[in-house]
Amino acid sequence: MKYIRYELEDENYVGILDDDIIHRLNYSSILSAVESEENLEYAGVDDKITDVNILPPTNPSKIVCIGLNYKDHAEEFNMELPQEPLLFIKPSTSIIGCYDNIIYPDSSNKLDFEGELGIVILDKIDKNTLDIHIGYTIINDVTARDLQQKDGQWTRSKSFNTFCPCGPVVSTNINPSNLHIQSKVNEQIKQDSNTKNMIFSPIELVKYISNIMTLNPGDLIATGTPPGVDHLQKNDVVTITIEKIGSLINIVK
């Protein structure tokens, strides 16, 4: 299933995306819809995706990110593979949806994109959880690279408003271990890899993180970026595409 959250005529809805048509559901959130996935209640209304404003799929309490998680990305910089995941957090205020603008901050001169597979937490997960329920989306971990290098830590460079484009859907019941992931800037391919190159799998990441902190429904995990990260300029169009999920598109302003 591809769940989508959207706005139409000042009302928010949840639906199932089928090509360019959204089958509207009788739920207020994607999380509540997923709970009833085996017996979904349809509203009997179809909307065209071209007529709606796509919203971020969830309102997370936190976004947990992984620093280095692709073998080919490590090879790109001749880096040793990490023994355990490197974690950092982006604030929930950095979230924007598909087609929303990424705002280039005045304090930075080097803005980068990072296309990533996103994990969506569907049920509360802590260190005692046995059954892990997750879905998948696309995340762009936008980074002010010069500020990251200047500060020596990552909070400021990763946390500006609009620095976490996410969406357009939450995909369930897919195998994340062999998905093509590609990032384009103005239709030029910059990143082209596969999730099979991940060092730590999505399930490994969820288990590792939930032993440190409780993951709440709606929380997001950005699983790391493949090689090919590059700089952005104002008016650039960034498109991140992941097989079986779709494309996340944003413009830099």
C-alpha positions as CSV (number, residue, x, y, z in Angstrom):
1,M,0.0,0.0,0.0
2,K,1.1,3.6,-0.7
3,Y,-0.6,5.9,1.9
4,I,-0.6,9.6,1.2
5,R,-1.7,12.5,3.4
6,Y,-2.9,15.6,1.5
7,E,-4.9,18.8,1.6
8,L,-7.8,19.7,-0.7
9,E,-10.0,22.8,-0.4
10,D,-8.6,23.5,3.1
11,E,-9.4,20.0,4.4
12,N,-6.8,17.3,5.3
13,Y,-7.3,13.8,4.1
14,V,-5.6,10.4,3.9
15,G,-5.8,8.1,1.0
16,I,-4.2,5.2,-1.0
17,L,-2.2,6.4,-4.0
18,D,-2.8,4.4,-7.2
19,D,-0.8,5.9,-10.1
20,D,-2.1,9.4,-10.3
21,I,-5.4,8.7,-8.4
22,I,-5.9,8.9,-4.6
23,H,-8.6,6.7,-3.2
24,R,-9.8,8.7,-0.1
25,L,-10.0,6.9,3.2
26,N,-12.1,7.5,6.3
27,Y,-9.1,8.1,8.6
28,S,-7.5,11.2,10.1
29,S,-4.0,10.0,9.8
30,I,-1.8,7.5,8.0
31,L,-1.1,5.8,11.3
32,S,-4.7,5.1,12.0
33,A,-5.3,3.9,8.5
34,V,-2.4,1.4,8.7
35,E,-3.9,0.0,11.9
36,S,-6.9,-1.1,9.8
37,E,-4.9,-2.1,6.7
38,E,-6.6,-5.5,6.4
39,N,-10.1,-3.9,6.4
40,L,-9.7,-0.4,5.2
41,E,-12.7,2.0,5.2
42,Y,-12.9,3.9,1.9
43,A,-14.7,7.2,1.6
44,G,-16.0,6.5,-1.9
45,V,-14.2,9.5,-3.3
46,D,-11.3,9.6,-5.7
47,D,-9.0,12.7,-6.0
48,K,-6.4,13.5,-8.7
49,I,-2.9,13.9,-7.3
50,T,-2.5,17.0,-9.5
51,D,-5.4,18.7,-7.7
52,V,-4.1,18.3,-4.1
53,N,-1.4,19.7,-1.9
54,I,0.8,16.8,-0.6
55,L,1.5,17.0,3.1
56,P,4.3,15.3,5.1
57,P,3.2,11.8,5.9
58,T,3.5,12.1,9.7
59,N,4.1,14.6,12.5
60,P,7.1,13.0,14.1
61,S,8.3,13.7,17.7
62,K,11.8,13.2,16.4
63,I,13.8,12.3,13.2
64,V,16.7,10.0,14.0
65,C,19.4,10.0,11.3
66,I,22.3,7.7,10.4
67,G,25.7,9.3,9.5
68,L,27.4,6.7,7.3
69,N,25.5,3.6,6.2
70,Y,26.4,2.8,2.6
71,K,29.4,0.7,1.6
72,D,29.8,2.6,-1.6
73,H,29.6,5.9,0.2
74,A,32.4,4.8,2.5
75,E,34.5,3.6,-0.5
76,E,33.9,7.0,-2.1
77,F,35.9,8.7,0.7
78,N,38.2,5.7,1.6
79,M,36.6,5.4,5.0
80,E,36.5,2.3,7.2
81,L,33.1,0.8,7.7
82,P,31.6,1.8,11.1
83,Q,31.2,-0.9,13.8
84,E,27.9,0.6,15.0
85,P,25.5,3.2,13.6
86,L,26.4,6.9,14.0
87,L,23.3,8.7,15.2
88,F,22.2,12.3,15.1
89,I,18.8,14.0,15.3
90,K,16.9,16.5,13.2
91,P,14.1,18.5,14.8
92,S,10.5,17.9,13.7
93,T,10.3,21.6,12.7
94,S,12.6,20.8,9.7
95,I,9.9,18.7,8.1
96,I,8.3,19.7,4.8
97,G,6.3,17.8,2.2
98,C,6.8,16.9,-1.5
99,Y,6.8,20.1,-3.7
100,D,7.4,22.4,-0.7
101,N,10.4,24.8,-1.0
102,I,13.8,24.2,0.6
103,I,14.9,27.6,2.0
104,Y,18.6,28.4,1.5
105,P,19.7,30.0,4.8
106,D,21.5,33.3,4.6
107,S,24.2,32.0,7.0
108,S,25.3,29.2,4.6
109,N,27.2,29.2,1.3
110,K,27.3,25.4,0.8
111,L,23.9,23.6,0.8
112,D,23.9,19.9,0.1
113,F,21.2,17.3,-0.5
114,E,21.3,13.7,0.8
115,G,18.8,11.3,-0.6
116,E,17.8,8.6,1.9
117,L,15.4,5.8,2.5
118,G,13.2,6.8,5.4
119,I,11.7,4.5,8.0
120,V,8.3,5.4,9.4
121,I,7.5,4.0,12.9
122,L,4.0,2.7,12.9
123,D,3.7,1.4,16.5
124,K,5.6,2.4,19.7
125,I,8.9,0.6,19.8
126,D,11.3,0.3,22.7
127,K,13.9,-2.2,23.9
128,N,11.3,-4.7,24.9
129,T,9.3,-4.7,21.7
130,L,9.2,-8.0,19.8
131,D,6.9,-7.2,16.9
132,I,8.3,-4.2,14.9
133,H,5.8,-2.5,12.6
134,I,7.4,0.0,10.2
135,G,6.7,1.5,6.8
136,Y,9.0,3.4,4.3
137,T,9.2,6.8,2.8
138,I,11.8,9.1,1.2
139,I,13.8,11.7,3.1
140,N,16.2,14.4,1.9
141,D,18.7,15.1,4.7
142,V,19.5,18.7,3.6
143,T,22.7,19.9,5.2
144,A,24.5,23.3,5.4
145,R,27.9,21.7,4.8
146,D,30.0,24.7,5.6
147,L,28.3,25.1,9.0
148,Q,28.8,21.5,9.7
149,Q,32.5,21.8,9.1
150,K,32.6,25.1,11.0
151,D,30.8,23.9,14.1
152,G,32.5,20.5,14.4
153,Q,29.1,19.0,15.3
154,W,26.0,18.7,13.3
155,T,23.0,20.2,15.0
156,R,22.9,23.6,13.4
157,S,23.8,22.4,9.9
158,K,21.0,19.8,9.9
159,S,18.2,21.7,11.7
160,F,17.1,24.7,9.8
161,N,13.4,24.8,8.9
162,T,12.7,23.0,5.6
163,F,15.8,20.8,6.0
164,C,13.9,17.6,6.0
165,P,11.7,17.1,3.0
166,C,9.8,13.9,3.4
167,G,7.3,11.8,1.4
168,P,5.3,11.7,-0.7
169,V,3.9,8.4,0.6
170,V,4.3,5.8,3.3
171,S,4.8,2.4,1.6
172,T,4.0,-0.8,3.6
173,N,4.6,-4.4,2.9
174,I,7.7,-3.9,0.8
175,N,11.2,-5.4,1.2
176,P,13.7,-2.6,1.8
177,S,16.8,-4.7,1.2
178,N,17.1,-4.3,-2.6
179,L,15.6,-1.0,-3.7
180,H,17.1,1.3,-6.4
181,I,17.7,4.8,-5.0
182,Q,18.5,7.8,-7.2
183,S,18.9,11.5,-6.7
184,K,18.7,14.1,-9.5
185,V,19.4,17.8,-9.5
186,N,17.7,19.6,-12.5
187,E,17.3,16.1,-14.1
188,Q,21.0,15.4,-13.8
189,I,21.8,12.1,-12.0
190,K,23.9,12.7,-8.9
191,Q,23.3,9.6,-6.7
192,D,22.6,6.2,-8.1
193,S,22.8,3.2,-5.8
194,N,20.8,0.4,-4.1
195,T,19.7,-0.2,-0.5
196,K,21.5,-3.6,-0.7
197,N,24.7,-1.5,-0.2
198,M,23.6,-0.5,3.3
199,I,25.9,-1.4,6.2
200,F,23.1,-1.7,8.7
201,S,19.7,-2.8,7.6
202,P,16.5,-0.9,8.5
203,I,15.6,-3.6,11.1
204,E,19.0,-3.5,12.6
205,L,18.8,0.3,12.8
206,V,15.3,0.2,14.5
207,K,16.6,-2.3,17.1
208,Y,19.7,-0.4,17.8
209,I,18.0,3.0,18.2
210,S,15.1,1.6,20.3
211,N,17.6,0.2,22.8
212,I,18.6,3.9,23.3
213,M,15.4,5.8,23.0
214,T,11.7,4.9,22.7
215,L,10.4,5.4,19.1
216,N,6.9,6.8,19.0
217,P,4.4,6.2,16.2
218,G,5.1,8.7,13.4
219,D,8.8,9.0,14.2
220,L,11.2,8.9,11.3
221,I,14.6,7.3,10.8
222,A,16.8,8.5,7.9
223,T,18.9,5.5,7.0
224,G,21.9,7.2,5.5
225,T,22.8,8.4,2.0
226,P,24.7,6.7,-0.9
227,P,27.6,8.3,-2.7
228,G,27.2,11.4,-4.9
229,V,26.2,14.1,-2.5
230,D,26.6,17.5,-4.1
231,H,25.8,21.2,-3.6
232,L,22.6,23.0,-4.4
233,Q,21.9,26.5,-5.7
234,K,18.8,28.5,-5.5
235,N,16.1,27.4,-8.0
236,D,17.5,23.9,-8.3
237,V,15.0,21.1,-8.5
238,V,15.9,18.1,-6.4
239,T,14.2,14.8,-7.2
240,I,14.9,11.7,-5.0
241,T,13.4,8.4,-6.3
242,I,13.2,5.1,-4.5
243,E,11.9,2.0,-6.1
244,K,8.4,0.9,-4.9
245,I,7.9,4.3,-3.0
246,G,8.0,7.1,-5.6
247,S,9.7,10.4,-6.0
248,L,10.2,13.3,-3.6
249,I,10.5,16.6,-5.4
250,N,11.5,20.0,-3.9
251,I,12.8,23.3,-5.2
252,V,15.5,25.4,-3.5
253,K,14.5,29.0,-2.8
